[in-house]
Amino acid sequence: KDASLWNSRFVLRRTNPIREAWNALLFILLAYVGTVYLYRFAFLSFHMKPDGISPIGEDDPVWKAIDIVVEVLFWCDLFLNFFLSYDDPLGREVVNCKLICKKYMKAMFWVNLLACLPEAAVRFIIEAIFMPGGEGGLGRFSNLGVARVYRLQRISRLARLVRLTRIMRILAATFSSSAHWEWFQSLRGVRIVNFIVGLIWSCHLLACGYYLVAALHEDVEVTWVGRHTMVVETVRKSLLYQGPFEQWLVAMYFVLTVFTTVGFGDISAETEAEIIYVVFTMILGAIVHSIIISEVIQVVTKTNRSQEYIDKQLRLFDAYAIHTDLHPQAAKKTKNDIMWQAQNSKNKQSFDKEEMKALLLGKIMPFGVVSALPDILYRGRLAKNAFIGCCAAVYVVPNRLPSLLAIHLTAVDYLNDEIVFQMHDFAYNLFLVLSGTFAFVGRPEPDGGEDGVAVDTDHHAQAVSSTCMTSPPMQSFATTVSRISTQTMRLTRVFGDSGGDEHLELEPLCPYRFFGHSSYFGELECISSATRLATARCEQSGSVLVLRKCDYSELVNEFPLFGDVWQVAAARREAMRLAALKRLTHRQQFRTLAALTIQRVYRTYRACTFSRQRSNCEDLDGSANRRRESFMKATFLAVHQSKDMRKHMAGPQSENTRLCKEVQSLRAELKDLRNFFRAFLRRQRSGRPRG
């Protein structure tokens, strides 16, 4: 075991930057072998002229240097694969060197070795097969030219193309974590271009093979290259008098006509080898062409279905707007919000929840897979959420609970200052935070904050103001909530000093209780079947998992013990919310409240730490403990008095000045506590009896 752990230090894992760079370089090399090298091998090394094979560019120093670099890199890849991890059938990454070498030696090592064999070794193998004893070879191969057979040694390099699809899958998995790459690949034009590139490369591969079939024939005049003519500058000449590019172009044209089942008939197969190759091309072309065409049709129709879904939602709202006589501007903004939401939710896959539930609870799903699911659901963030964590603190959470919970969850994204739910709304969902920051918001009051309802000032302030001016002073009014608010406000009536004038004042709703990742909120109203007691808002853009109230009730019926735990936790969290609302005495921003929360938690932690240290040292020296206790009480009293003085300090003061003074005071408190703790430790060490 120790040896395997030591050997794993030399293994390059999937996320290793060196491995990712090597995969990208290897993809470029394989793309070169599948395009440029294949073209050079077929149309340059076996270039046909009326007098036979006439190679082109074999002595070019540039191509020789490129070939040497490619050979060296592939030899490096041959040995580097002994240190690359792989995934087992269960998706787990294997980093044991012994297992890696065993798997590599079973298959891909021999393919890579064949592609890296030197020319002398390949030539020896060809001579042993085609010309044993130097007496002319076997059967029909005895008529092949020695030069042609020697040039076939380079065809072993094409064995490297076996790894092309694997490298493409690895690169796709590497870039799939990037949101920009996923968006780029989801574009309809990009996906169609991918299929077209695949079709062209398939035609290029078969065109090179079709040309090699003609080049290996004894008489090039009877091949398709010698029979086909081409008009160049008003003169019709045979392809044998044309360059390699013209010959490649005609070969691509013929293969493409076979793939698309057009078949003009101007090029046909007459030799036995050509007929066999064309039959193979027809069968392969029918399969490849059908796959590509069906995929392209699916991409186009899927995009059309998505647009039809969006249009259906917009038509439904248009009918509702006409029925309710909505204002044109409000209707336009709501339609934009509906379109934005529909575009972000159209790609989400739907499934039958009952069938998935039966799959998780049945015998088809292996126990090992069910046990591993909670750690990988939503990349492990669901199992770490406090909604499941509060159950784990009381009972042992079964492995199927997170899996069954995930069936009912729906991921929703929120932007900054976006309202999640309003006070007095009916509770239909509870929310599990994956990322971002959410908060309950309220109106600051000197004696403690109050919950309020948020409105969008841009679209509703004028309408509400006109309603207030024409309605009785105590008449309530309804407000319409926009999906995205630039600033959340509360509308209140303010009377003048004389009591006769009244106007509309917008008061901002400030956050007073945060919910970060691995937290949840909105559960109390779902449990008690009451309306919302507060307004929730997104303070920092993120995503949540939405659990519907009916799905929560179903989950409680299946796990009644956890239902009691969630109910107790909801009551405790509601008490914490009310305590946080009581502390909302002045207007504060998101970052200000975050800083104050960190300070409060830190002071509580320090107080608990000193309390534990005091209880552990009571038996050392009673008088010293009493002096320390009195000193600590005096210190904490001074701290709280200083805090109260800063809190009730008279006179106007800007937010920045107040924060700076609080930071300076906190630093002084920490310095005093640090000095006291050091002095106390010195006294304890000096007064402790030795031996």
Secondary structure by P-SEA (a helix, b strand, c coil): caaaaaaaccccccccaaaaaaaaaaaaaaaaaacaaaaaacccccccccccccccccccaaaaaaaaaaaaaaaaaaaacccbbbbcccccccccaaaaaaaaaacaaaaaaaaaccaaaaaaaaaaaccccccccccccccccaaaaaaaccccccccccaaaaaaaaaaaaacccaaaaaaaacaaaaaaaaaaaaaaaaaaaaaaaaaaaaacccccccccccbbbbccccccccccccaaaaaaaaaaaaaaaaacccccccccccaaaaaaaaaaaaaaaaaaaaaaaaaaaaaaaaaaaaaaaaaaaaaaaaaaaaacccaaaaaaaaaaaaaaaaaccccccccaaaaaaaaacccccaaaaaaccccccccccccccaaaaaaaccccccaaaaaaaaabbbbbbccccccccccccccbbbbbcbbbbbbbbbbcccbbbbbbbbbccccaaaaaaaaaaccccccbbbbbcccccbbbbbbbbbcccccbbbbbbbbbbbccccccccccaaaaaaacccccbbbbbcccbbbbbbcaaaaaaaaaacaaaaaaaaaaaaaaaaaaaaaaaaccccccaaaaaaaaaaaaaaaaaaaaaaaaaaaaccccaaaaaaaaaaaaaaaaaaaaaaaaaaaccccccaaaaaaaaaaaaaaaaaaaaaaaaaaaaaaaaacccc
